[in-house]
């Protein structure tokens, strides 16, 4: 097949395949959605860190309000920021060069990032220091289990949770994975990272907390479990054009959809075992699966599924890139710029992967 023929051929396949995926079986998760076309080119190791730094584990990435720059929170060249003096929060220009950096000494385990409508940057610190980290780095005490809201220049504007102290709202949080703000400024937080793991107990936290725009606690809902409204690691959040809150219930291999009062609406499984979301204004939804393998969510493949939050239809599948592991790798967080480029934040192989829409129909 020649290069000139390929785009037309791909477009024909896209139309035929996309039409077949909004089925009941796919939505129930009985048919693994691994077969859709991939119109993206994969570019590994996008973005250059300054001063000879190396990438740490990275799950937090979000496009700036300008649609061009990319914000990242990485774990200080390792899988923890304990003992580090580097700034983990970085802003990249479109060429991949760092233009802003801040947050040194403030975090243990940066996990989620959200850029609000005013350009402010919210970062979650999803655990406190371990006993081993505290023994090696005593100054790691008093960090973690909180969310920090920064101005675009790095000024602290608000915090949620008491640093280093796990607990319940209104004053404390437990393992905040993700944060997002609604159009009216209300704040939603996904809490509880341990729920999908064997060490989870019936008392493990798995919930969504809601606050007003000034940080006043409103309510929380959810507990560990598999029923509607229960979670096993609520890992990421998105809000669609109807105002519905989508929760990536990763340990249960599903999306749960709620209204903003916490009332359950429905669940979807056709986007697989999701670690991260990005939602466009037209409800095009990007969902990244970093964990599916023969042990977890068997039959499904790692990668990014692109579809519609209005219909639940999945349209494209970007498979995980090749690594030494036979199942490959895919990032945990993801975002999309104004040109349609997708950026995935990598925990295992670290750094950023960029996906360029070379063959998407225009």
C-alpha positions in Angstrom: 0.0 0.0 0.0 1.4 3.4 -1.0 1.6 6.4 1.4 -0.9 8.2 -0.8 -3.4 5.3 -0.5 -3.0 4.8 3.2 -5.0 7.8 4.6 -8.1 7.0 2.5 -7.8 3.3 3.4 -7.5 4.2 7.1 -10.4 6.6 7.0 -12.6 3.9 5.5 -11.6 1.4 8.2 -12.3 4.1 10.8 -15.8 4.6 9.7 -16.6 0.9 9.5 -15.0 0.0 12.8 -16.4 3.0 14.7 -19.9 2.1 13.7 -19.6 -1.3 15.3 -18.4 -0.3 18.7 -21.3 1.4 20.4 -22.9 -2.0 21.0 -24.4 -3.2 24.2 -21.8 -6.0 24.5 -19.0 -3.5 24.2 -20.5 -1.3 26.8 -20.9 -4.2 29.2 -17.3 -5.0 28.7 -17.8 -8.5 27.3 -16.0 -7.6 24.1 -12.5 -6.2 24.6 -12.1 -3.1 22.5 -8.6 -3.7 21.1 -9.4 -3.8 17.4 -10.1 -0.2 16.4 -7.7 1.6 14.1 -4.9 3.8 15.3 -4.4 7.0 13.3 -1.7 8.4 15.6 2.1 8.4 15.3 3.9 7.5 18.6 6.9 9.7 19.7 8.6 8.5 22.8 10.7 10.7 25.2 9.1 14.1 24.4 10.2 17.0 26.5 13.7 17.9 27.8 14.4 18.3 31.5 16.8 21.1 32.5 20.2 20.9 34.2 20.9 17.3 33.3 17.9 15.9 35.2 16.4 12.5 34.4 12.7 11.7 34.5 11.1 10.2 37.5 7.8 8.3 37.5 5.2 10.6 36.0 1.4 10.3 36.2 0.4 13.9 36.2 0.1 15.9 33.0 -2.4 18.6 31.8 -2.5 21.1 29.0 -2.3 24.8 29.9 -5.3 27.0 29.4 -3.6 28.4 26.2 -3.9 25.0 24.6 -0.2 24.9 23.7 1.9 24.6 26.8 2.0 21.4 28.9 2.1 21.1 32.7 3.7 18.0 34.3 4.4 16.9 37.9 7.1 14.2 38.0 8.5 12.4 41.0 11.9 14.1 41.2 13.9 11.6 39.0 12.7 8.6 41.0 9.4 7.3 42.2 9.4 9.6 45.2 10.4 13.2 45.9 11.5 12.4 49.5 15.0 14.0 50.0 14.9 15.8 46.6 15.6 19.5 46.1 14.4 19.6 42.4 11.2 21.3 41.4 8.7 18.6 40.4 6.1 20.9 38.7 7.2 21.8 35.2 5.7 23.8 32.3 6.8 22.9 28.8 6.5 25.0 25.7 5.3 23.4 22.4 8.9 22.5 21.5 9.4 20.5 24.7 11.5 23.1 26.6 10.9 23.8 30.3 9.8 27.5 30.8 8.6 27.3 34.4 9.4 25.1 37.4 8.3 25.2 41.0 7.3 23.1 44.0 10.7 22.0 45.3 10.6 20.4 48.7 6.8 20.4 48.9 5.8 16.9 47.8 6.4 13.2 48.4 4.4 11.5 45.6 2.9 13.9 43.0 0.1 12.0 41.4 -2.6 14.1 39.7 -2.6 17.6 38.1 -5.4 19.9 36.9 -5.3 23.3 35.3 -8.5 25.2 36.0 -10.2 27.8 33.8 -8.1 30.6 35.3 -4.9 28.8 34.5 -4.2 27.9 38.2 -2.4 24.5 38.7 -3.7 22.0 41.2 -1.4 19.1 42.2 -2.3 16.1 44.4 0.2 14.5 46.8 -1.1 11.0 47.1 0.7 9.6 50.1 2.9 10.5 53.0 6.5 9.4 53.4 7.2 5.7 54.3 9.0 4.7 57.4 12.1 3.9 55.2 11.9 7.4 53.6 11.6 9.1 57.0 14.6 7.2 58.4 16.7 8.3 55.4 15.1 11.8 55.0 13.7 13.1 58.3 12.5 16.3 56.6 10.0 14.3 54.5 7.8 14.3 57.6 4.7 16.5 57.3 4.2 16.1 53.5 1.6 14.2 51.5 -2.1 13.5 51.7 -3.0 16.9 50.4 -3.8 19.1 47.4 -2.0 22.3 46.6 -3.4 25.0 44.3 -0.8 27.2 42.7 -0.9 30.3 40.5 0.7 29.8 37.1 3.8 31.4 38.7 4.0 29.0 41.6 2.4 31.0 44.4 0.4 28.8 46.8 -3.3 29.9 46.6 -5.0 27.1 48.6 -4.4 23.7 50.2 -6.9 20.9 50.9 -5.9 18.4 53.5 -3.4 18.5 56.4 0.1 17.8 55.1 1.4 14.4 56.2 -1.8 13.5 58.0 -4.3 11.0 56.5 -7.9 11.4 57.6 -11.4 12.4 56.7 -12.8 15.7 55.4 -13.3 18.5 56.1 -9.7 19.0 57.4 -7.9 15.9 56.0 -7.7 13.7 53.0 -6.5 10.1 52.4 -4.4 9.3 49.3 -5.9 12.0 46.9 -5.4 10.6 43.4 -7.1 13.3 41.3 -8.7 16.8 41.6 -11.0 18.6 39.2 -13.0 21.9 39.3 -16.5 22.3 37.9 -17.5 25.4 35.9 -19.0 27.0 39.0 -15.7 26.4 40.9 -16.8 23.4 43.0 -13.9 21.1 43.7 -14.0 17.3 43.4 -11.3 15.0 44.8 -10.9 11.3 44.2 -9.5 9.6 47.3 -8.0 6.2 48.0 -5.2 4.6 46.0 -4.8 1.3 47.8 -8.3 0.0 47.0 -7.3 -2.2 44.1 -4.4 -3.9 45.9 -4.4 -7.0 48.0 -3.6 -5.0 51.2 -6.9 -3.2 50.9 -9.4 -3.9 53.7 -13.1 -3.2 54.3 -12.0 0.0 56.0 -9.8 1.3 53.1 -10.9 4.6 51.7 -12.4 4.7 48.3 -14.5 7.9 47.7 -15.1 11.2 46.0 -15.1 14.4 48.1 -16.8 17.6 47.1 -15.8 21.2 48.2 -16.9 24.7 47.4 -14.6 26.9 45.3 -13.2 28.3 48.6 -12.4 24.9 50.0 -15.4 24.4 52.3 -16.3 20.8 52.5 -19.8 19.9 51.1 -20.0 16.1 51.1 -18.3 12.8 50.2 -19.7 9.6 48.8 -18.4 6.1 48.0 -16.7 3.2 49.9 -14.7 0.2 48.8 -16.6 -2.3 46.9 -17.9 -3.3 43.5 -21.5 -2.1 43.6 -22.7 1.1 41.9 -21.3 4.1 43.9 -18.5 1.9 45.3 -14.9 2.1 44.2 -11.6 0.2 44.1 -9.1 3.1 43.5 -11.0 6.0 42.0 -8.0 7.1 40.0 -9.1 10.0 37.7 -11.9 12.4 37.2 -13.5 14.2 34.2 -16.6 16.4 33.7 -18.6 16.4 30.5 -20.6 19.1 28.8 -23.7 18.0 30.7 -21.9 18.5 34.0 -21.8 14.8 34.8 -18.8 13.6 36.8 -17.0 10.6 35.4 -14.8 8.6 37.8 -12.2 6.2 36.6 -12.9 3.3 39.0 -9.6 1.6 38.0 -9.7 -1.5 40.3 -13.2 -2.3 39.0 -12.3 -1.9 35.3 -15.0 0.7 34.7 -16.1 4.3 34.5 -18.8 5.4 36.9 -20.9 8.4 36.0 -22.6 10.6 38.6 -24.4 13.9 38.8 -22.6 16.5 40.8 -24.6 15.6 43.9 -23.1 12.1 43.8 -26.2 10.3 42.4 -25.1 7.3 40.3 -26.2 7.4 36.7 -24.6 4.5 34.9 -21.3 2.6 34.4 -19.2 1.9 31.3 -16.7 -0.8 30.7 -15.9 -0.3 27.1 -13.0 2.1 27.8 -11.3 -0.6 29.8 -9.2 -0.2 33.0 -8.6 3.5 33.1 -5.9 5.4 34.8 -6.4 8.9 33.2 -8.9 11.0 31.3 -9.0 14.0 29.1 -12.3 15.6 28.0 -12.8 18.1 25.1 -15.6 20.7 25.0 -17.4 18.6 22.4 -17.3 15.5 24.8 -14.6 13.7 22.8 -13.1 11.6 25.6 -9.6 10.2 25.8 -9.1 7.4 28.3 -5.7 5.7 29.0 -5.3 2.2 30.3 -1.9 1.6 31.8 -2.6 -1.7 33.6 -4.6 -4.3 31.6 -2.6 -7.5 31.1 -3.3 -11.3 31.6 -3.4 -10.8 35.4 -5.7 -7.7 35.4 -8.6 -7.2 33.0 -7.6 -10.2 30.9 -8.2 -9.9 27.2 -7.9 -6.1 27.1 -4.8 -4.3 25.9 -3.0 -1.3 27.4 -3.4 1.9 25.4 -5.6 4.9 24.8 -9.2 4.6 23.7 -10.8 7.7 22.1 -14.5 8.1 21.9 -17.6 10.1 23.0 -18.9 10.8 26.5 -22.2 11.6 24.9 -22.9 8.1 23.4 -20.2 5.9 25.0 -19.0 5.0 21.6 -15.3 4.1 21.3 -13.8 5.3 18.0 -10.0 4.7 18.0 -7.5 2.7 19.9 -3.9 3.7 20.3 -2.0 0.6 21.5 0.7 0.8 24.2 4.2 1.3 22.9 6.8 -1.5 22.9 9.0 -2.1 25.9 11.0 -5.1 27.3 7.7 -6.3 28.8 5.7 -8.4 26.3 2.5 -6.4 26.9 4.2 -3.1 26.3 3.5 0.1 28.2 1.1 3.0 28.3 1.0 6.1 30.6 -1.3 6.8 33.5 -2.1 10.4 32.9 -2.9 12.0 29.6 -3.9 15.4 28.1 -4.6 16.8 24.6 -3.4 20.1 23.2 -5.2 22.5 20.8 -3.7 20.7 17.8 -5.1 17.3 18.9 -1.7 16.0 20.0 -2.0 13.6 22.9 0.6 13.5 25.8 0.8 10.5 28.1 2.6 10.6 31.4 4.6 7.4 32.0 5.1 5.8 35.5 7.0 2.7 34.6 9.3 3.8 31.7 9.0 7.4 32.9 8.7 10.7 31.0 6.2 11.7 28.4 5.0 10.1 25.2 3.5 12.2 22.5 0.9 10.9 20.0 0.5 12.9 16.8 -2.8 12.6 14.8 -1.3 12.0 11.4 -4.2 10.2 9.8 -7.3 11.6 11.6 -9.9 12.8 9.1 -10.1 16.6 8.9 
